């Protein structure tokens, strides 16, 4: 796998210590995952920003340049990602408007929030606490570090399998917060979440290949942030329906 070298001195470091760099990156992600999902959820933006900086430093010391990590093609990424974000918005709107699918959006994690906290989640926690770290880590740094030892396709699969496992703790939280999702049973929900996020990650990786990190980041941001808005919209629609039925 060919890589753009940041400097001529980077090559020996990459050849000698690819495993150490990968191990350090995985350690950073493991700590961030536990902190963000169990210990210090409210401080996820700070944790994720620090973890992102650490991952970029690790990748840089391993010899990766900006283009290797996906920091390229911003205009193309904005076009692709923006179009897909608009499609997500349309899909959520349709799902909320249709009674059979509306209940799937009734997530207590969103419904229990005050308006201020809702804006915090959608505009700070998701962009910085979730999207920034996950896109840089799983579509940028890990594919590059795995690529020292594996072919590009294998590196992408390995990175996104880890992306799936990254969602085990959030899936357990969803099982507690979303009654409709929990009906499937917690083990099945967790397994399904890991499988679907792994597949989604592979799709995001393809977007990264076509439009840099910005393309999957915009889609990821729309999927998560608009989910909070959709939950509120679904509850309002449900309340209106119940009022009409009572009247």
C-alpha positions as CSV (number, residue, x, y, z in Angstrom):
1,X,0.0,0.0,0.0
2,X,1.5,3.3,-1.1
3,X,1.5,6.2,1.3
4,X,2.5,9.8,1.0
5,X,5.4,10.4,3.4
6,X,5.4,13.4,5.6
7,X,9.3,13.4,5.5
8,X,12.1,11.2,4.4
9,X,12.9,10.3,8.0
10,X,9.4,8.8,8.6
11,X,10.0,5.6,6.7
12,X,12.2,3.8,9.2
13,X,9.9,4.7,12.1
14,X,6.9,3.2,10.2
15,X,8.8,0.0,9.3
16,X,10.1,-0.5,12.8
17,X,7.0,0.2,15.0
18,X,3.7,-0.3,13.2
19,X,2.4,-2.7,16.0
20,X,3.3,-0.2,18.7
21,X,1.4,2.6,17.0
22,X,-1.6,0.4,16.5
23,X,-1.5,-0.8,20.1
24,X,-1.3,2.8,21.3
25,X,-4.3,3.9,19.1
26,X,-6.4,1.0,20.4
27,X,-5.5,1.8,24.0
28,X,-6.6,5.4,23.5
29,X,-9.9,4.3,21.9
30,X,-10.6,1.8,24.7
31,X,-10.2,4.5,27.4
32,X,-12.3,7.0,25.4
33,X,-15.1,4.4,24.9
34,X,-15.4,3.7,28.6
35,X,-15.2,7.3,29.6
36,X,-17.7,8.5,27.1
37,X,-20.3,5.7,27.8
38,X,-20.0,5.1,31.5
39,X,-17.8,7.3,33.5
40,X,-18.0,10.9,32.1
41,X,-20.7,11.0,29.5
42,X,-21.3,14.8,29.8
43,X,-17.6,15.4,29.2
44,X,-17.5,13.4,26.0
45,X,-16.6,16.4,23.8
46,X,-13.4,17.0,25.9
47,X,-12.5,13.3,26.0
48,X,-13.1,12.8,22.3
49,X,-11.2,16.0,21.3
50,X,-8.2,14.8,23.4
51,X,-8.4,11.3,22.1
52,X,-8.6,12.6,18.5
53,X,-5.5,14.7,19.1
54,X,-3.7,11.7,20.5
55,X,-4.7,9.5,17.6
56,X,-3.5,12.1,15.0
57,X,-0.2,12.4,16.9
58,X,0.2,8.6,16.9
59,X,-0.5,8.5,13.2
60,X,1.8,11.4,12.5
61,X,4.7,9.7,14.4
62,X,4.0,6.5,12.4
63,X,4.6,8.6,9.2
64,X,1.1,9.3,8.0
65,X,0.4,12.5,6.2
66,X,-2.9,14.5,6.0
67,X,-4.0,12.8,2.7
68,X,-3.3,9.3,4.1
69,X,-5.8,10.0,6.9
70,X,-8.5,11.4,4.7
71,X,-8.0,15.1,5.0
72,X,-8.6,15.8,1.3
73,X,-11.2,16.8,-1.2
74,X,-13.3,19.1,1.0
75,X,-15.5,20.4,-1.8
76,X,-16.3,16.9,-3.0
77,X,-16.8,15.7,0.5
78,X,-19.2,18.5,1.2
79,X,-21.2,17.7,-1.9
80,X,-21.5,14.0,-1.3
81,X,-22.0,14.2,2.5
82,X,-24.4,17.1,2.2
83,X,-26.6,15.3,-0.3
84,X,-26.7,12.2,1.9
85,X,-27.5,14.3,5.0
86,X,-30.5,15.8,3.1
87,X,-31.7,12.2,2.3
88,X,-31.4,11.3,6.0
89,X,-33.5,14.3,6.9
90,X,-36.2,13.3,4.4
91,X,-36.2,9.7,5.6
92,X,-36.6,10.7,9.3
93,X,-39.4,13.1,8.4
94,X,-41.2,10.3,6.6
95,X,-40.6,7.9,9.5
96,X,-42.0,10.3,12.0
97,X,-45.1,11.1,9.9
98,X,-46.0,7.4,9.4
99,X,-47.7,5.8,12.5
100,X,-46.2,2.3,12.0
101,X,-42.6,3.6,12.1
102,X,-43.1,6.6,14.5
103,X,-42.7,4.5,17.7
104,X,-39.2,3.5,16.6
105,X,-38.1,7.1,17.2
106,X,-39.4,7.1,20.8
107,X,-36.0,7.1,22.5
108,X,-36.1,8.1,26.1
109,X,-32.5,9.4,26.0
110,X,-33.8,12.2,23.7
111,X,-37.3,12.6,25.1
112,X,-36.0,13.1,28.7
113,X,-33.8,16.1,27.7
114,X,-34.7,19.7,28.3
115,X,-34.6,21.9,25.3
116,X,-31.2,23.3,26.3
117,X,-29.8,19.8,26.7
118,X,-31.3,18.8,23.4
119,X,-29.4,21.5,21.6
120,X,-26.2,20.6,23.5
121,X,-26.5,17.0,22.3
122,X,-27.3,17.8,18.7
123,X,-24.8,20.7,18.4
124,X,-21.9,19.7,20.7
125,X,-22.1,16.2,22.0
126,X,-22.7,14.6,18.6
127,X,-20.4,16.6,16.4
128,X,-17.4,16.7,18.8
129,X,-18.1,13.9,21.3
130,X,-19.1,11.3,18.7
131,X,-18.5,12.2,15.0
132,X,-15.1,13.8,15.3
133,X,-13.5,11.0,17.1
134,X,-15.2,8.1,15.3
135,X,-14.5,9.4,11.8
136,X,-10.9,10.3,12.5
137,X,-10.3,7.0,14.3
138,X,-12.2,4.4,12.2
139,X,-12.1,6.0,8.8
140,X,-8.7,7.7,9.1
141,X,-6.2,6.5,11.7
142,X,-7.0,2.8,12.1
143,X,-7.2,2.0,8.3
144,X,-3.8,3.7,7.9
145,X,-2.2,1.9,10.8
146,X,-3.7,-1.5,9.8
147,X,-2.5,-0.8,6.3
148,X,1.1,-1.2,7.4
149,X,0.5,-4.9,7.8
150,X,-2.6,-5.7,5.6
151,X,-4.0,-4.9,2.2
152,X,-6.3,-1.9,2.0
153,X,-9.5,-3.9,1.9
154,X,-8.5,-6.1,4.9
155,X,-7.4,-2.9,6.8
156,X,-10.9,-1.4,6.1
157,X,-12.7,-4.5,7.3
158,X,-10.6,-4.7,10.5
159,X,-11.1,-1.0,11.3
160,X,-14.9,-1.3,10.9
161,X,-15.2,-4.5,12.8
162,X,-13.7,-2.5,15.7
163,X,-16.2,0.3,14.9
164,X,-19.0,-2.3,15.4
165,X,-17.6,-3.4,18.7
166,X,-17.2,0.2,19.7
167,X,-21.0,0.3,19.8
168,X,-21.6,-2.4,22.4
169,X,-21.9,0.0,25.3
170,X,-24.2,2.3,23.5
171,X,-26.4,-0.7,22.5
172,X,-26.7,-1.7,26.1
173,X,-27.8,1.9,26.9
174,X,-30.3,1.8,24.1
175,X,-31.8,-1.4,25.5
176,X,-32.5,0.4,28.7
177,X,-33.8,3.6,27.1
178,X,-35.9,2.5,24.0
179,X,-38.7,0.1,24.8
180,X,-39.4,-0.7,21.2
181,X,-35.8,-1.6,20.5
182,X,-35.5,-3.6,23.8
183,X,-38.4,-5.9,22.8
184,X,-36.0,-7.9,20.6
185,X,-33.9,-8.8,23.7
186,X,-30.7,-7.3,24.9
187,X,-28.3,-9.9,23.4
188,X,-30.0,-9.8,20.0
189,X,-30.0,-6.0,20.1
190,X,-26.3,-5.8,20.9
191,X,-25.4,-8.3,18.2
192,X,-27.6,-6.5,15.7
193,X,-26.1,-3.2,16.6
194,X,-22.5,-4.5,16.2
195,X,-23.4,-6.0,12.8
196,X,-25.3,-3.0,11.4
197,X,-22.6,-0.5,12.6
198,X,-19.9,-2.6,11.1
199,X,-21.7,-2.6,7.7
200,X,-22.5,1.1,8.1
201,X,-18.8,1.7,8.8
202,X,-17.8,-0.1,5.6
203,X,-20.2,2.2,3.8
204,X,-18.7,5.2,5.5
205,X,-15.3,4.0,4.5
206,X,-16.3,4.0,0.9
207,X,-17.6,7.6,1.3
208,X,-14.2,8.5,2.8
209,X,-12.5,7.0,-0.2
210,X,-14.6,9.1,-2.5
211,X,-14.8,12.3,-0.6
212,X,-12.3,12.3,2.2
213,X,-13.4,12.3,5.9
214,X,-15.9,15.1,5.4
215,X,-18.3,13.0,3.4
216,X,-18.9,10.3,6.0
217,X,-18.7,12.9,8.8
218,X,-21.6,14.9,7.4
219,X,-23.8,11.8,6.9
220,X,-22.8,10.6,10.4
221,X,-23.7,14.0,11.9
222,X,-27.1,14.1,10.2
223,X,-27.9,10.5,11.3
224,X,-27.2,11.2,14.9
225,X,-28.1,14.8,15.5
226,X,-31.3,14.7,13.5
227,X,-32.3,11.6,15.5
228,X,-32.8,13.8,18.6
229,X,-35.0,16.1,16.6
230,X,-36.9,13.1,15.2
231,X,-37.6,11.8,18.7
232,X,-39.2,15.0,19.7
233,X,-41.2,15.2,16.5
234,X,-42.4,11.7,17.0
235,X,-43.6,12.4,20.5
236,X,-45.4,15.5,19.4
237,X,-47.2,13.6,16.6
238,X,-48.2,10.9,19.1
239,X,-49.5,13.4,21.6
240,X,-51.6,15.1,18.9
241,X,-53.0,11.7,17.8
242,X,-54.0,10.8,21.3
243,X,-55.7,14.2,21.8
244,X,-57.7,13.7,18.7
245,X,-58.7,10.2,19.7
246,X,-59.7,11.4,23.2
247,X,-61.7,14.3,21.6
